[in-house]
Amino acid sequence: MGLSADEIATEHELELSDVYAALTYYHDHRAEINESIRTDEAFIKNLQKQIPSKIKK
């Protein structure tokens, strides 16, 4: 999203070291995380097809 680690830490009241730890974890496990995101998105799309929205567009 274009934010620096400092900006993320400040915006979310986190320690800078925690932001870097999360970024390190993501980079070390990028394929698994991205696959999990794709799986979740497919699940949501499938649910949306099966269950119509109760909110009018």
C-alpha positions, 0 to 999 in steps of 0.5 A, spaced: 500 500 500 506 504 499 507 505 507 513 505 510 515 501 516 515 507 520 508 509 518 505 502 519 508 502 526 505 509 527 498 508 524 497 501 528 500 503 534 505 497 533 513 497 535 517 498 529 521 491 530 514 487 530 512 490 523 519 488 521 518 481 524 511 481 520 514 483 513 520 478 514 515 472 516 511 474 509 517 474 505 519 468 508 512 465 507 510 469 501 507 463 496 503 460 502 500 466 504 498 468 497 495 461 496 491 462 502 489 469 500 487 466 493 483 460 497 479 465 501 477 469 495 475 463 491 471 461 498 468 468 498 466 468 491 463 461 491 458 463 497 456 470 494 454 466 488 450 461 493 447 466 497 444 472 495 445 479 498 440 481 502 442 489 501 439 492 495 445 495 490 
